[in-house]
């Protein structure tokens, strides 16, 4: 590899379901802010069961790890019982981080 040239790293995907008191406390907005600062793309939404938030984030491995490590904290009013997460290859096609519902 030539000096100054970095190896191309494939984008990754983080899929997560955050369970606890995460609806009605600004958790989705917190995820958008955090993911945007980390230069990740994807989406977050309230789950149908009113006790969970679901999200998909794509980007480089290190920022994804940072987001994943912070999901069990969230904003001050949130209380996270558990986080169910998985990783895989990015699908691409997303250009920003957004709230879906």
C-alpha distances in whole Angstrom, upper triangle without the diagonal:
4,7,9,7,8,8,11,14,17,20,23,27,29,33,35,39,41,44,47,48,46,48,50,48,45,43,41,41,39,37,36,36,33,31,31,30,27,26,27,29,32,35,38,42,45,45,49,50,50,49,45,42,40,36,33,30,26,23,20,21,22,24,26,26,28,30,31,32,34,36,39,40,40,43,46,48,46,47,44,45,42,39,38,34,32,28,27,24,25,27,26,29,30,30,31,33,37,40,41,45
4,6,6,8,10,13,16,19,22,25,29,31,35,37,41,42,46,49,50,47,49,51,49,46,44,42,42,40,37,37,36,34,32,31,30,28,26,28,30,33,37,39,43,46,47,51,52,52,50,47,44,41,38,34,31,28,24,22,23,23,25,27,28,29,32,33,34,36,38,40,41,41,43,46,49,47,48,46,47,44,41,40,37,34,31,29,27,27,29,28,30,31,30,32,34,37,41,42,46
4,5,8,11,14,17,20,23,25,29,31,35,37,41,42,46,48,49,46,48,50,48,45,42,41,40,39,36,36,35,33,31,30,29,26,26,27,30,33,36,39,43,46,47,51,52,52,50,46,43,41,38,35,31,28,24,21,23,22,24,27,27,28,31,32,33,34,37,39,40,40,42,45,48,46,47,45,46,44,40,40,37,35,31,30,28,28,30,29,31,31,30,32,33,37,40,42,46
4,6,10,13,15,19,20,23,27,29,33,35,39,40,43,45,46,43,45,47,45,42,39,38,37,35,33,32,31,29,28,27,25,23,22,24,27,30,33,36,40,43,44,48,49,49,47,44,41,39,35,32,28,25,22,19,20,20,22,24,25,26,28,30,30,32,34,37,37,37,39,42,45,43,44,42,44,42,38,38,35,33,29,28,26,26,28,26,28,29,27,28,30,34,37,39,43
4,7,9,12,15,18,21,24,27,30,33,37,38,41,44,45,42,44,45,44,41,38,37,36,35,32,31,31,29,26,26,25,22,21,22,24,28,31,34,38,41,42,46,47,47,46,42,39,36,33,30,26,23,19,17,18,19,20,23,24,25,27,28,29,31,33,36,36,36,38,41,44,42,43,41,43,40,37,36,32,30,27,26,23,23,25,23,25,26,25,26,28,32,35,37,41
4,6,9,12,14,17,21,23,27,29,33,34,38,40,42,39,41,42,41,38,35,34,33,32,29,28,28,26,24,23,22,20,18,20,22,25,28,31,35,38,39,43,44,44,42,39,36,33,30,26,23,20,16,13,15,15,17,19,20,21,23,25,26,28,29,32,33,33,35,38,41,39,40,37,39,36,33,32,29,27,23,22,20,20,22,21,23,24,23,24,26,30,33,34,38
4,6,10,12,15,19,22,25,28,32,33,37,39,41,38,40,42,40,38,35,33,33,32,29,28,29,26,24,24,23,20,19,19,21,24,28,30,34,37,38,41,42,43,41,37,35,32,28,25,22,19,15,13,14,15,17,18,19,21,23,24,25,27,29,32,33,33,35,39,41,39,39,37,38,35,32,31,27,25,21,19,17,17,20,19,22,23,23,24,26,29,32,34,37
4,7,9,12,16,19,22,25,29,31,35,37,39,36,38,40,38,35,33,31,31,30,27,26,26,24,21,22,22,19,17,17,18,21,25,27,31,34,35,38,40,40,39,35,32,29,26,22,19,16,13,10,12,14,16,17,18,20,21,22,24,26,27,30,32,31,34,37,39,37,38,35,37,33,30,29,25,22,19,17,14,14,16,15,18,19,19,21,23,26,29,30,34
4,6,9,13,16,19,22,26,27,31,34,36,33,34,37,35,33,30,28,28,27,24,24,24,22,19,20,20,16,15,15,16,18,22,24,28,31,32,35,36,37,35,32,29,26,22,19,16,13,10,7,9,11,13,13,15,17,18,19,21,23,24,27,28,28,31,34,36,34,34,32,33,30,26,25,21,19,15,13,11,11,14,14,17,18,18,19,21,24,27,28,31
4,6,10,13,16,20,23,25,29,32,34,31,33,35,34,31,28,26,27,26,23,22,23,21,18,19,20,16,15,13,14,16,19,22,25,29,29,32,34,34,33,29,26,23,20,16,14,10,8,7,9,12,13,13,15,17,18,18,20,22,23,26,28,27,30,34,35,33,33,30,31,28,24,23,19,16,13,11,8,8,11,11,14,15,16,18,19,22,25,25,29
4,7,10,13,17,20,22,26,29,30,27,29,31,30,28,25,23,23,22,19,19,20,18,14,16,17,13,12,10,11,12,16,18,22,25,26,29,30,31,30,26,23,20,16,13,10,7,5,5,7,10,11,10,12,15,15,15,18,20,20,23,25,24,27,30,32,29,30,27,29,25,22,20,17,14,11,9,7,5,9,8,12,12,13,14,15,18,21,22,25
4,7,10,13,17,19,23,26,28,25,26,29,28,26,23,21,22,21,17,18,19,17,14,16,17,14,13,10,11,11,14,17,20,23,23,26,27,28,27,23,20,17,14,10,8,6,6,6,6,10,10,8,10,13,13,12,16,17,17,20,22,22,25,28,30,27,27,24,25,22,18,17,13,11,7,6,5,4,8,9,13,13,14,15,15,18,20,20,24
4,6,10,13,16,19,23,25,22,23,26,25,23,20,18,20,19,15,16,18,16,13,15,17,14,13,10,10,9,11,13,16,19,19,22,24,24,23,19,17,13,10,7,6,4,7,9,9,12,11,8,10,13,12,11,15,16,15,18,20,20,23,26,27,24,24,21,23,19,16,14,10,8,6,5,5,5,8,9,12,11,14,14,13,15,17,17,20
4,6,10,12,16,19,21,18,20,23,22,20,17,16,18,16,13,14,16,14,11,14,16,13,14,10,10,9,11,11,14,17,17,20,21,21,20,16,14,11,8,6,5,6,9,10,9,12,10,7,9,11,9,8,11,13,11,14,17,16,20,23,24,21,21,18,19,16,12,10,7,6,5,7,9,8,11,12,15,13,16,15,13,15,16,16,19
4,7,10,13,17,19,16,18,21,21,19,16,14,17,16,13,14,17,15,13,16,18,16,16,13,12,10,10,10,12,14,13,17,18,18,17,13,11,8,6,5,7,9,12,14,13,15,14,10,12,14,11,9,13,14,12,14,17,16,19,23,23,20,20,16,17,14,10,8,6,5,6,8,11,10,12,14,16,14,17,16,13,14,15,15,17
4,6,10,13,15,13,15,18,18,17,13,13,16,15,11,14,17,15,13,17,18,17,18,14,14,12,11,9,11,12,11,15,15,16,14,10,8,6,5,7,9,12,14,16,15,16,15,11,12,13,11,8,12,12,9,11,14,13,17,20,20,16,16,13,13,10,7,6,4,6,9,12,14,14,15,17,19,17,19,17,15,15,14,15,16
4,6,10,12,11,12,16,16,16,12,12,15,15,12,15,18,16,15,19,21,19,20,17,17,14,12,10,10,10,8,12,12,12,10,7,6,4,7,9,12,15,18,20,19,20,18,15,15,16,13,11,13,13,9,11,14,13,16,19,18,14,14,11,11,8,6,5,6,9,12,15,18,17,18,20,21,19,21,20,16,16,14,14,15
4,7,9,7,10,14,13,13,10,11,14,13,11,14,16,15,15,18,20,19,21,18,18,15,13,10,11,10,9,13,12,11,8,5,5,6,8,11,13,17,19,21,20,20,18,15,15,15,12,10,12,11,7,8,10,10,13,15,14,11,10,7,8,6,5,6,8,12,15,18,21,20,21,23,24,21,23,21,17,17,15,15,15
4,7,7,9,13,13,14,11,13,16,15,14,17,19,18,19,22,23,22,24,22,22,19,17,13,12,10,9,12,10,9,6,4,7,9,12,15,17,21,23,25,23,24,22,19,19,19,16,14,15,14,10,9,12,11,14,15,14,10,9,6,6,5,6,8,11,15,18,21,24,24,25,26,27,25,27,24,20,20,17,18,16
4,6,8,11,11,13,11,13,16,15,15,18,20,19,20,23,24,24,26,24,24,21,19,15,14,12,11,13,11,9,5,6,9,12,14,18,20,23,26,27,26,26,24,21,21,20,18,16,16,15,11,10,11,11,13,13,11,8,6,5,5,7,9,12,15,18,21,24,27,27,28,29,30,27,29,26,22,21,19,19,18
4,6,8,8,10,9,12,14,14,14,17,19,18,20,23,24,24,26,24,24,22,19,15,14,11,12,14,11,9,6,7,9,13,16,19,21,25,27,29,28,27,25,23,22,21,18,18,18,15,12,11,11,10,11,11,8,5,5,6,8,10,12,15,17,21,24,27,29,29,30,30,31,28,29,26,22,21,18,19,17
4,7,6,8,6,8,11,10,11,14,15,15,17,19,20,21,23,21,21,18,15,12,11,9,10,12,11,8,7,6,7,10,12,16,18,21,24,26,25,24,22,20,20,19,16,15,16,13,10,10,10,8,9,10,8,5,7,7,9,11,11,14,16,19,22,24,27,25,26,27,27,24,25,22,18,17,14,15,14
4,6,7,7,8,11,11,12,14,16,17,18,20,22,23,24,22,21,19,15,12,10,7,9,11,10,7,7,7,7,11,13,17,19,23,25,28,27,27,24,22,23,22,18,18,19,17,14,14,14,11,11,13,10,8,10,11,13,14,14,16,18,21,24,26,28,27,27,28,27,24,25,22,18,16,13,14,11
4,6,7,9,10,12,13,15,16,18,19,21,22,24,25,23,23,21,17,14,12,9,12,13,13,9,10,11,11,14,16,20,21,25,27,30,29,29,26,24,25,24,20,21,22,19,16,16,15,12,11,12,9,9,11,13,16,17,18,20,22,25,27,29,31,29,30,30,29,26,26,23,19,17,14,15,12
4,6,8,9,9,12,14,14,15,17,19,20,22,23,22,22,20,17,14,13,11,14,16,15,12,11,12,11,15,16,19,20,24,26,28,28,27,24,23,23,21,18,19,19,16,14,14,12,9,7,8,6,6,9,11,14,16,17,20,21,24,26,29,31,29,30,30,29,26,26,22,19,17,14,16,14
4,6,5,6,9,10,11,12,14,15,17,18,20,19,19,17,15,12,11,11,14,17,17,14,13,13,11,14,14,17,18,21,23,25,26,25,21,20,21,19,16,17,18,15,13,14,12,9,7,9,8,8,11,13,16,17,17,20,20,23,25,27,28,26,27,27,26,23,23,19,15,14,11,14,13
4,5,5,6,9,10,10,12,14,15,16,18,17,17,15,13,9,10,9,12,15,15,13,12,10,8,11,11,14,15,18,20,23,22,22,18,17,18,16,13,14,15,12,9,11,10,6,6,9,9,7,10,10,14,14,13,16,17,20,21,24,25,23,24,24,24,21,21,18,14,13,11,13,12
4,5,5,6,9,10,10,12,14,15,16,15,14,12,9,6,7,8,11,14,15,13,13,11,7,9,9,12,13,16,18,21,21,21,18,16,18,17,13,14,16,13,11,13,13,9,9,13,12,11,13,13,16,16,14,16,16,19,20,22,23,21,22,21,21,18,18,14,11,9,7,9,9
4,5,5,6,9,10,10,12,14,15,14,14,13,11,9,10,11,15,18,19,16,16,14,11,13,12,14,14,17,19,21,22,21,18,17,19,17,14,16,17,14,12,15,14,10,9,12,12,12,15,15,19,19,17,19,19,22,22,24,25,22,23,22,22,18,17,14,10,9,8,11,11
4,5,5,6,8,10,11,12,14,13,14,14,12,10,12,13,16,19,20,17,16,14,12,13,12,14,14,17,18,20,20,19,15,15,16,14,11,13,14,10,10,12,10,7,6,10,11,10,13,13,17,17,16,18,18,20,21,23,24,22,23,23,23,19,18,15,11,11,11,14,14
4,5,5,6,8,10,10,12,10,11,10,9,7,10,12,14,18,19,17,16,13,10,10,9,10,10,13,14,17,17,16,13,12,14,12,8,10,12,9,8,11,11,8,9,13,14,12,14,13,17,16,14,15,15,17,17,19,20,18,20,19,19,16,16,12,9,9,9,12,13
4,6,5,6,8,10,10,9,9,9,8,7,10,13,16,19,21,19,19,16,12,12,10,11,10,13,14,16,18,17,13,13,15,14,10,13,15,13,12,15,14,11,12,15,16,15,18,17,20,19,17,18,17,19,19,20,21,18,19,18,17,14,13,9,6,6,7,11,12
4,6,5,6,9,10,10,11,12,11,11,14,16,19,23,24,22,21,18,15,15,13,14,12,15,15,17,18,17,13,14,16,13,11,14,15,12,12,15,14,11,11,14,16,15,18,18,21,21,19,21,19,21,21,23,23,20,22,20,20,16,15,11,9,10,11,14,16
4,6,5,6,9,9,11,12,12,12,15,17,19,23,24,22,21,18,15,15,13,13,11,13,13,14,15,14,10,11,12,9,7,11,12,9,10,13,12,9,10,14,16,15,17,16,20,19,16,18,17,19,18,20,21,19,21,20,20,17,16,12,10,12,13,16,18
4,5,5,6,5,7,8,9,10,14,16,19,22,24,22,21,18,15,14,11,10,8,9,10,12,13,12,8,8,11,9,7,10,12,10,11,14,14,12,13,17,19,17,19,18,21,19,16,18,16,17,16,17,18,15,17,16,16,13,12,9,7,10,11,14,17
4,5,5,6,7,9,11,12,15,18,21,25,26,25,24,21,17,17,13,13,10,11,11,13,15,14,10,11,14,12,10,14,16,14,14,18,17,15,15,19,21,20,22,21,24,23,20,21,19,20,19,20,19,17,18,16,16,13,11,8,6,9,12,15,18
4,5,8,10,13,14,15,18,21,24,27,29,27,26,23,20,19,16,16,13,13,12,13,15,13,9,11,14,11,10,14,15,13,14,18,17,15,15,18,21,20,22,22,25,24,21,23,20,21,20,22,21,19,21,19,19,16,14,11,10,13,15,19,21
4,6,9,12,14,15,19,21,24,27,28,27,26,23,19,18,15,14,10,10,9,9,11,9,6,8,10,8,8,11,13,12,13,17,16,15,16,20,22,21,23,21,24,22,19,21,18,19,17,18,18,16,18,17,18,15,14,11,10,14,16,19,22
4,7,10,13,15,19,22,24,28,29,28,27,24,20,19,15,14,10,9,7,9,11,11,8,9,13,11,11,14,16,15,16,20,19,18,19,23,25,23,25,24,27,25,22,22,19,19,17,18,17,14,16,14,15,12,10,8,9,12,16,18,21
4,7,10,12,16,19,21,25,26,25,25,21,18,16,12,10,6,6,5,8,10,11,7,8,11,11,9,12,14,14,14,18,18,17,19,22,24,22,24,22,24,22,19,19,16,16,14,15,14,11,13,11,12,10,9,7,7,10,13,16,19
4,7,10,14,17,19,23,25,24,24,20,17,14,11,8,6,5,7,10,13,14,11,10,14,14,12,14,17,16,16,20,20,18,20,24,25,23,24,23,25,23,19,19,17,16,15,15,14,10,11,9,9,6,6,5,4,8,11,13,16
4,7,11,14,16,19,21,21,21,17,14,11,7,5,4,6,9,13,14,16,13,11,15,15,12,14,17,16,15,18,19,17,19,23,23,21,23,21,23,21,17,17,15,15,14,14,13,10,10,9,9,6,8,6,5,6,9,10,13
4,7,11,12,16,18,17,18,14,11,8,6,5,7,9,12,16,17,18,15,13,16,16,13,14,17,16,14,17,18,16,17,21,21,19,21,19,21,19,16,16,15,15,15,16,16,13,13,13,12,9,10,8,5,5,6,6,9
4,7,9,13,15,14,14,11,7,6,4,7,8,12,15,18,19,19,16,14,17,16,13,13,16,15,12,15,16,13,15,18,18,15,17,16,18,17,14,14,13,15,16,17,18,16,16,16,16,13,14,11,8,6,5,6,8
4,6,9,12,11,12,9,6,5,6,9,12,15,19,22,22,23,20,18,20,20,16,16,19,17,14,16,17,14,16,19,18,15,17,16,17,17,15,15,15,17,18,20,21,19,18,19,18,15,17,14,11,9,6,5,5
4,7,8,7,8,6,5,6,9,12,15,19,22,25,25,25,23,20,22,21,18,17,20,18,14,16,17,14,15,18,16,14,15,14,16,15,14,15,16,18,20,22,24,22,22,22,22,19,21,18,15,12,9,8,6
4,6,6,7,5,5,6,10,13,16,19,23,26,25,26,24,21,22,23,19,18,21,19,15,17,18,16,18,20,18,15,16,14,15,14,13,13,15,17,19,21,23,22,22,23,23,20,23,20,17,15,12,11,9
4,6,8,8,9,10,13,16,20,23,26,29,29,30,28,25,26,26,23,22,24,23,19,20,21,19,21,23,20,18,18,17,17,17,16,16,18,20,23,24,26,25,24,26,25,23,25,23,20,18,15,13,10
4,6,7,9,11,15,18,21,25,28,31,30,31,29,26,26,27,23,22,24,22,19,18,20,19,20,22,19,16,16,15,14,15,15,15,18,20,23,25,28,27,27,28,28,26,28,26,23,20,17,16,13
4,6,8,11,15,18,21,25,28,30,30,30,28,25,26,26,22,21,23,21,17,17,18,16,17,18,16,13,13,13,13,15,15,16,18,21,24,26,29,28,28,29,29,26,28,25,22,19,16,15,12
4,7,10,14,17,20,24,27,29,28,28,26,23,24,23,20,19,20,18,15,14,15,14,15,17,14,11,10,10,10,11,12,13,16,19,22,25,28,27,27,29,29,26,28,25,22,20,17,17,14
4,7,10,14,16,20,23,25,24,25,23,20,20,20,17,15,17,16,12,12,14,13,14,16,14,11,11,9,10,10,9,10,13,16,19,21,24,23,24,25,25,23,25,22,18,17,14,14,13
4,7,10,13,17,20,22,22,22,20,17,18,18,14,14,16,14,10,12,13,11,13,16,14,11,12,10,12,11,10,11,12,15,17,19,21,20,21,22,22,19,21,18,15,13,11,11,10
4,7,10,14,17,20,19,20,18,15,17,17,13,13,15,14,11,13,15,13,16,19,18,15,15,13,14,12,10,10,10,12,14,16,18,17,17,18,19,16,18,16,13,12,10,10,10
4,7,10,13,16,16,17,15,12,14,15,11,11,14,13,10,13,15,13,16,19,19,16,17,15,16,14,11,11,9,11,12,14,15,13,14,15,16,13,15,13,10,10,9,9,11
4,7,10,13,14,16,13,10,13,14,11,11,15,14,12,15,17,16,18,22,22,19,20,18,19,16,13,12,10,10,10,11,12,10,10,11,13,10,13,12,9,10,11,11,13
4,7,10,11,12,10,7,11,12,9,10,13,13,12,15,17,16,18,22,23,20,21,19,20,18,14,14,11,11,10,11,11,9,10,10,12,9,11,10,8,10,12,13,16
4,7,9,11,9,7,11,12,11,11,15,16,15,18,20,19,21,25,26,24,25,22,24,21,17,16,13,12,10,9,9,6,8,8,10,8,10,10,9,12,15,16,19
4,7,9,7,7,10,11,11,12,15,16,16,20,21,20,22,26,28,25,26,24,26,23,19,19,15,14,11,11,10,7,10,9,12,10,11,11,11,14,17,19,22
4,6,6,6,9,10,11,12,15,16,17,20,21,21,24,27,29,27,27,25,27,24,20,20,16,15,12,12,10,9,13,12,15,14,14,14,14,18,21,22,25
4,6,5,6,9,10,10,12,14,15,18,20,20,23,26,28,26,26,23,25,22,18,18,14,13,10,11,10,11,14,14,18,16,17,17,16,20,22,23,26
4,5,5,6,9,10,11,13,15,17,18,19,21,24,27,24,25,22,24,22,18,19,16,15,13,14,14,14,18,17,20,19,19,18,17,20,22,25,27
4,5,5,6,9,10,11,13,16,16,16,18,22,24,22,23,21,23,20,17,18,15,15,13,15,15,14,17,16,18,16,16,15,14,17,19,21,24
4,5,5,6,9,10,11,14,15,15,18,21,23,21,21,19,20,18,14,15,11,11,9,11,12,11,15,15,17,15,16,14,13,16,18,19,22
4,5,5,6,9,10,12,14,15,18,21,23,20,20,18,19,16,13,14,11,11,10,13,14,14,18,18,21,19,19,18,16,19,20,22,24
4,5,5,6,9,11,12,12,15,18,20,18,19,17,19,17,14,16,13,14,13,16,17,17,20,20,22,20,20,18,16,18,20,22,24
4,5,5,6,10,10,10,13,16,18,16,17,14,17,15,12,13,11,13,12,15,16,15,18,18,20,17,18,15,13,15,16,18,20
4,5,5,8,10,11,14,17,19,16,16,13,15,12,9,10,8,10,10,13,16,15,18,19,21,19,20,18,15,17,17,19,21
4,6,7,8,10,14,16,18,15,15,12,14,12,10,12,11,13,13,17,19,19,22,23,25,22,23,21,18,20,20,22,23
4,6,5,7,10,12,14,12,12,11,13,12,10,13,12,15,16,19,21,20,23,23,25,22,22,19,16,18,18,20,21
4,5,6,9,12,13,10,11,8,11,9,7,10,10,13,14,18,20,19,22,22,24,21,22,19,15,16,16,18,18
4,6,10,11,12,9,8,5,8,7,7,10,11,15,17,20,23,23,25,26,27,24,25,23,19,20,19,21,21
4,7,8,10,7,7,7,10,10,10,14,15,18,20,23,25,25,27,27,29,25,26,23,19,20,19,21,21
4,7,8,6,8,8,11,12,11,15,15,18,20,23,25,24,26,26,26,23,23,20,16,17,15,18,18
4,6,6,9,10,14,15,15,18,19,22,23,26,28,27,28,28,28,25,25,21,17,17,16,19,18
4,6,8,11,14,16,17,20,21,25,26,30,31,30,32,32,32,29,28,25,21,21,19,22,21
4,7,10,13,16,17,20,22,25,27,30,32,31,33,33,33,29,29,26,22,21,19,21,20
4,6,10,12,13,16,18,22,24,27,29,28,30,30,30,27,28,24,20,19,17,19,18
4,6,9,11,15,17,21,23,27,29,29,30,31,32,29,30,26,23,22,20,21,20
4,6,8,11,13,17,20,23,26,26,28,29,30,27,28,25,21,21,19,21,20
4,7,10,13,17,20,24,27,27,29,30,32,29,30,28,24,24,22,23,22
4,7,10,13,17,20,23,24,26,27,29,27,28,26,23,23,21,22,21
4,6,10,13,17,20,20,22,24,25,23,25,23,20,20,19,19,19
4,7,11,14,17,18,20,22,24,22,25,23,20,20,19,19,20
4,7,10,14,15,17,19,21,20,22,21,18,19,18,19,20
4,7,11,12,14,17,19,19,21,20,18,20,20,20,22
4,7,9,12,14,17,17,19,19,18,19,20,21,23
4,6,9,12,15,15,18,19,18,20,21,21,24
4,6,9,13,14,16,17,17,20,22,21,24
4,6,9,10,12,14,14,16,19,19,22
4,7,8,12,14,14,16,18,18,21
4,6,8,11,13,15,17,17,21
4,7,10,12,13,16,16,19
4,6,8,10,13,13,17
4,7,9,13,14,18
4,6,10,12,15
4,7,10,13
4,6,9
4,6
4
